[in-house]
Protein backbone atom coordinates (compact mmCIF):
# COMPACT_ATOMS: atom_id res chain seq x y z
CA UNK A 1 0.00 0.00 0.00
CA UNK A 2 1.45 3.38 -1.02
CA UNK A 3 2.30 5.91 1.65
CA UNK A 4 -0.17 8.77 1.85
CA UNK A 5 1.45 12.17 2.36
CA UNK A 6 -0.61 14.68 4.31
CA UNK A 7 -1.56 17.73 2.30
CA UNK A 8 0.38 20.90 2.99
CA UNK A 9 -2.16 23.54 4.04
CA UNK A 10 0.14 26.43 3.08
CA UNK A 11 1.43 25.19 -0.28
CA UNK A 12 -1.55 23.67 -2.06
CA UNK A 13 0.22 23.55 -5.43
CA UNK A 14 2.33 20.71 -4.04
CA UNK A 15 -0.75 18.52 -4.53
CA UNK A 16 -1.65 19.75 -8.02
CA UNK A 17 1.52 18.54 -9.69
CA UNK A 18 1.75 16.32 -12.73
CA UNK A 19 4.22 13.49 -12.99
CA UNK A 20 6.51 15.34 -15.43
CA UNK A 21 7.61 17.92 -12.83
CA UNK A 22 11.38 17.73 -12.39
CA UNK A 23 12.21 17.98 -8.69
CA UNK A 24 15.69 18.89 -7.46
CA UNK A 25 15.74 16.04 -4.94
CA UNK A 26 13.75 13.47 -6.86
CA UNK A 27 10.30 14.26 -5.54
CA UNK A 28 8.12 16.89 -3.86
CA UNK A 29 9.31 18.12 -0.45
CA UNK A 30 7.59 17.90 2.91
CA UNK A 31 7.33 20.82 5.33
CA UNK A 32 6.20 19.24 8.58
CA UNK A 33 8.97 20.66 10.79
CA UNK A 34 8.87 24.23 9.53
CA UNK A 35 5.06 24.24 9.49
CA UNK A 36 5.11 23.30 13.17
CA UNK A 37 7.66 26.05 13.86
CA UNK A 38 5.46 28.51 11.97
CA UNK A 39 2.29 27.57 13.84
CA UNK A 40 4.00 27.71 17.24
CA UNK A 41 5.74 31.03 16.60
CA UNK A 42 3.53 33.12 14.31
CA UNK A 43 2.18 36.41 15.62
CA UNK A 44 -0.82 36.51 13.26
CA UNK A 45 -3.38 33.92 12.23
CA UNK A 46 -5.16 35.16 9.14
CA UNK A 47 -8.74 34.23 8.19
CA UNK A 48 -9.10 31.66 5.43
CA UNK A 49 -9.41 33.36 2.07
CA UNK A 50 -8.17 36.74 3.32
CA UNK A 51 -5.71 38.74 1.24
CA UNK A 52 -3.13 38.29 4.01
CA UNK A 53 -3.46 34.51 3.83
CA UNK A 54 -3.31 34.53 0.03
CA UNK A 55 -0.10 36.60 0.06
CA UNK A 56 1.46 34.49 2.82
CA UNK A 57 0.70 31.18 1.13
CA UNK A 58 1.72 32.55 -2.25
CA UNK A 59 5.19 33.51 -0.98
CA UNK A 60 5.58 30.15 0.75
CA UNK A 61 4.65 28.40 -2.50
CA UNK A 62 7.08 30.50 -4.54
CA UNK A 63 9.89 29.75 -2.09
CA UNK A 64 9.04 26.04 -2.37
CA UNK A 65 9.25 26.15 -6.16
CA UNK A 66 12.48 28.16 -6.12
CA UNK A 67 14.11 25.69 -3.73
CA UNK A 68 12.82 22.40 -5.11
CA UNK A 69 12.03 22.77 -8.82
CA UNK A 70 14.77 22.88 -11.43
CA UNK A 71 12.86 24.08 -14.52
CA UNK A 72 11.10 27.45 -14.79
CA UNK A 73 8.46 25.86 -17.03
CA UNK A 74 7.26 23.92 -13.97
CA UNK A 75 6.69 27.06 -11.86
CA UNK A 76 3.07 28.00 -11.15
CA UNK A 77 3.61 31.07 -8.98
CA UNK A 78 5.45 33.43 -11.36
CA UNK A 79 5.47 34.71 -14.95
CA UNK A 80 8.98 33.52 -15.90
CA UNK A 81 9.50 35.74 -18.95
CA UNK A 82 8.63 38.91 -16.98
CA UNK A 83 9.91 38.01 -13.54
CA UNK A 84 12.39 40.27 -11.68
CA UNK A 85 13.63 39.99 -8.10
CA UNK A 86 14.91 43.15 -6.41
CA UNK A 87 16.58 43.15 -2.97
CA UNK A 88 17.49 46.31 -1.01
CA UNK A 89 17.57 48.47 -4.13
CA UNK A 90 20.04 46.31 -6.05
CA UNK A 91 19.67 45.53 -9.75
CA UNK A 92 16.87 43.08 -10.43
CA UNK A 93 17.55 39.40 -11.01
CA UNK A 94 15.75 37.51 -13.77
CA UNK A 95 13.89 34.28 -13.08
CA UNK A 96 16.82 32.31 -14.51
CA UNK A 97 19.35 34.17 -12.35
CA UNK A 98 17.26 33.76 -9.21
CA UNK A 99 16.81 30.04 -9.81
CA UNK A 100 20.54 29.59 -10.46
CA UNK A 101 21.59 31.49 -7.31
CA UNK A 102 18.91 30.16 -4.94
CA UNK A 103 16.92 32.23 -2.46
CA UNK A 104 19.67 32.66 0.16
CA UNK A 105 22.32 33.85 -2.28
CA UNK A 106 19.84 36.16 -4.02
CA UNK A 107 18.84 37.74 -0.70
CA UNK A 108 22.38 37.99 0.70
CA UNK A 109 24.36 39.37 -2.23
CA UNK A 110 26.40 42.35 -1.06
CA UNK A 111 28.85 44.91 -2.40
CA UNK A 112 30.70 45.14 0.93
CA UNK A 113 34.43 44.32 0.95
CA UNK A 114 35.03 40.62 1.65
CA UNK A 115 36.53 41.36 5.08
CA UNK A 116 33.16 42.71 6.21
CA UNK A 117 30.98 39.97 4.77
CA UNK A 118 29.74 37.46 7.36
CA UNK A 119 28.42 35.43 4.41
CA UNK A 120 29.99 35.53 0.94
CA UNK A 121 27.19 34.78 -1.51
CA UNK A 122 29.58 34.94 -4.48
CA UNK A 123 31.50 31.96 -3.05
CA UNK A 124 28.44 29.80 -2.38
CA UNK A 125 26.54 27.56 -4.80
CA UNK A 126 22.80 26.95 -4.70
CA UNK A 127 23.41 23.69 -2.84
CA UNK A 128 26.05 24.95 -0.40
CA UNK A 129 23.96 27.99 0.57
CA UNK A 130 21.01 25.82 1.52
CA UNK A 131 23.26 23.47 3.50
CA UNK A 132 24.67 26.42 5.48
CA UNK A 133 21.26 27.58 6.67
CA UNK A 134 19.76 24.10 6.98
CA UNK A 135 22.63 23.37 9.36
CA UNK A 136 22.05 26.55 11.39
CA UNK A 137 18.24 26.14 11.48
CA UNK A 138 17.52 22.38 11.55
CA UNK A 139 13.81 23.00 12.24
CA UNK A 140 13.61 25.41 9.33
CA UNK A 141 13.32 29.15 8.89
CA UNK A 142 9.67 30.17 9.22
CA UNK A 143 8.04 33.09 7.41
CA UNK A 144 4.85 35.03 8.05
CA UNK A 145 2.99 38.05 6.73
CA UNK A 146 2.50 40.64 9.47
CA UNK A 147 0.48 43.17 7.48
CA UNK A 148 -0.75 43.77 3.93
CA UNK A 149 -1.02 47.45 2.99
CA UNK A 150 -2.35 47.33 -0.57
CA UNK A 151 -4.07 44.79 -2.78
CA UNK A 152 -3.39 43.62 -6.35
CA UNK A 153 -1.97 44.38 -8.85
CA UNK A 154 0.78 45.86 -6.65
CA UNK A 155 0.71 44.27 -3.20
CA UNK A 156 2.72 45.87 -0.39
CA UNK A 157 3.32 43.88 2.79
CA UNK A 158 5.39 43.53 5.94
CA UNK A 159 6.91 40.18 6.85
CA UNK A 160 8.80 38.38 9.60
CA UNK A 161 11.35 35.54 9.25
CA UNK A 162 12.53 33.46 12.22
CA UNK A 163 14.21 30.24 13.32
CA UNK A 164 16.14 28.75 16.24
CA UNK A 165 19.92 28.74 15.96
CA UNK A 166 20.38 25.08 16.91
CA UNK A 167 23.20 24.02 14.58
CA UNK A 168 26.58 25.43 13.54
CA UNK A 169 26.87 28.40 11.19
CA UNK A 170 30.20 28.92 9.42
CA UNK A 171 32.19 27.75 12.45
CA UNK A 172 30.03 29.59 14.96
CA UNK A 173 28.53 27.39 17.66
CA UNK A 174 24.74 27.37 18.04
CA UNK A 175 23.12 29.30 20.87
CA UNK A 176 19.67 27.71 20.74
CA UNK A 177 18.19 31.21 20.66
CA UNK A 178 15.67 32.60 18.22
CA UNK A 179 17.09 34.53 15.26
CA UNK A 180 14.63 36.76 13.45
CA UNK A 181 14.23 39.77 11.23
CA UNK A 182 11.43 41.77 9.65
CA UNK A 183 11.18 43.56 6.35
CA UNK A 184 8.95 45.11 3.71
CA UNK A 185 8.08 43.80 0.28
CA UNK A 186 6.00 44.43 -2.81
CA UNK A 187 4.61 42.01 -5.36
CA UNK A 188 3.54 43.02 -8.86
CA UNK A 189 1.06 40.39 -10.03
CA UNK A 190 -1.01 39.67 -13.13
CA UNK A 191 -4.75 38.99 -13.28
CA UNK A 192 -4.26 35.40 -12.06
CA UNK A 193 -2.01 36.57 -9.18
CA UNK A 194 1.13 35.17 -10.78
CA UNK A 195 4.13 37.26 -9.78
CA UNK A 196 5.94 39.48 -12.29
CA UNK A 197 8.15 41.38 -9.83
CA UNK A 198 9.23 40.93 -6.21
CA UNK A 199 10.92 43.73 -4.28
CA UNK A 200 12.26 43.12 -0.76
CA UNK A 201 13.80 45.52 1.77
CA UNK A 202 15.31 44.29 5.04
CA UNK A 203 18.41 44.66 7.23
CA UNK A 204 20.68 41.59 6.95
CA UNK A 205 22.39 42.77 10.15
CA UNK A 206 19.34 41.54 12.09
CA UNK A 207 19.93 38.03 10.74
CA UNK A 208 23.70 37.93 11.16
CA UNK A 209 23.61 39.68 14.54
CA UNK A 210 21.80 36.61 15.89
CA UNK A 211 24.12 34.15 14.18
CA UNK A 212 27.37 35.84 15.21
CA UNK A 213 26.53 36.93 18.75
CA UNK A 214 27.81 33.85 20.59
CA UNK A 215 31.20 35.31 21.46
CA UNK A 216 33.42 33.71 18.83
CA UNK A 217 33.19 36.54 16.34
CA UNK A 218 34.74 39.97 16.81
CA UNK A 219 34.63 41.48 13.35
CA UNK A 220 31.11 41.00 12.10
CA UNK A 221 28.79 41.06 15.11
CA UNK A 222 27.83 44.67 14.40
CA UNK A 223 27.39 43.69 10.75
CA UNK A 224 27.66 46.92 8.75
CA UNK A 225 25.71 45.23 5.97
CA UNK A 226 24.34 47.23 3.06
CA UNK A 227 23.75 46.92 -0.63
C-alpha positions, 0 to 999 in steps of 0.5 A: 500500500502506497504511503499517503502524504498529508496535504500541505495547508500552506502550499496547495500547489504541491498537490496539483503537480503532474508526474513530469515535474522535475524535482531537485531532490527526486520528488516533492518536499515535505514541510512538517517541521517548519510548518510546526515552527510557523504555527507555534511562533507566528504572531498573526493567524489570518482568516481563510481566504483573506488577502493576508493569507493569500499573500502568505501562502503565495510567498511560501509556494514561490519559495518552495518552487524556487528551492525544489524545482529545477525548470522554470516551465514547472513554476506555477507562482510566477510569470517567468518571462517577466519576472524580476527579483529586487533586494534592497535596491540592487539591480533586479535578477531575472527568473533564470538568475534567481533560480541559479543562485537560490533564495539565500544567495539572491537575498544575501548578495552584497557589495561590501568588501570581503573582510566585512561579509559574514556570508559571501554569496559569491563563493556559495553555490545553490546547494552549499547555501542551503546546506549552510542555513539548513545546518544553522536552522535544523527545524527550518526558517519560518516566514509570516505576513505581518500586514498587507497594505495594498491589494493587487496588482501591486501588493505591499506587505510587511513580513517576519522571518525566524528560526532557532539557531540550533546548529553550527553556522560557518564555524560559529557554535549554536546558541539555541536562541531565536534569530529573526528579522522583519522587512517590507516587500512588494509584489507586482502580479497579473490577473491570475495573481502570478508574480511578475516582480518581487521587491524586498527591503530588510536589514541583513544585520538583524539576521547575522547579529543573531548568528554571530553573537555567541562570542566567537566573532569579533569582526562582524557582530555589528554587521555593517551590511548594506547593498 
